[in-house]
Amino acid sequence: MAYISTDVQPSTGQPLRSSADGRRHYEIFKGSTPDSGKTWVWTPITRNSSGDNIRPIVPIWNKRQTAILCLRGNDRTYTDYDLEVVGVIVGNE
């Protein structure tokens, strides 16, 4: 399992355009692979955001749930940003 931040649909490479503001934003996806990385299935964790979702962090927590944290907002340069830490807790399948 892997978590990524991207501004394209990982399966197709098509740009992600948000229905919230019509702009392209980075979203968080969970990737799972049934064959040791030859193929991947990508599931969106965030979608249609009005800002970027970057730097996903998945801390070791418990076996029944997963906490996914990321930075959300605008990251214009490494010295010019407006970000907040956000998170979601999902149940494991």
N, C-alpha and C positions, 0 to 999 in steps of 0.2 A: 504494500500500500504506500502511496506517495501523495503529498499535497503540494500543489503548485499555484502560482499566481501568473496569469497570462491575460493578454488583451486579444487573443484569438481563440477560437473553438479548438481545443487540443486535437480532436479527431479529424478535423477538416482543414484547419488553418484559416478559416474564415474570420474576419474581424468581428469582435463583439461590440455591438451597438446597444446602448441602454435605452429601454423604452421610457425611463425616468426623465432623461434629458436629451436623447438622440445622439449623445457623444460616445466615443470609444473609451471604455474603462477596463482596468485590470480586475479580474474576478478570481475567486479561489475555486479550484477543482480538486476532487479526490480521484486518484487513479488507482485502479486495481488491475492486476494481471493474472490470468489463469495459467500462463505458460512461461513463467520466469522472465518476463519482459519482452517477449516476442510481439505480443499484442496487448493493448490496454483498453480498458473501459473507463471513460471519464464521466464523473457525476458532479454537477455544479453544487457548490456549497453556498456561494453568493451569486446573485444575478440581478440585472437591471438596476445597478447601483448608480448613485449620482456622484460618486467619487471613486477613486481607485482603492482596491483591497490588495495589499502587498505584504510580503514577508510572513507567510503562514508559519505558525508555531504550533506543534501538537505535543504538549507535555505528557509524560507518562502519568497516568491517573488511575483508572480502574478498568476492569475488563468488560463491564456492561455499558459504559458510555465513553465517548471521546470528546475532549475539550479542544476546540480549534480556535486559536487566537490569531489576529492579524492587525496590521495598521490600516486604518481607513481614512481617506481624505485626499489631499493634494500633495504630491511630492515633486516639486518643480526642479529642484537641484538638491545636492546634499546639504546645502546651507539655507535653502528656501523651501520650507514645507509647512503644512498645516495638517497634522495627523492626530488621530486618537486610537487608543488600543480598544478593540472590540472582540467579542468572542461569542461562540455558540457551543452548546452541548448537544451532541447527537447520540442516539442509541446505536449500539453495534448490532450488526445483523449476524 
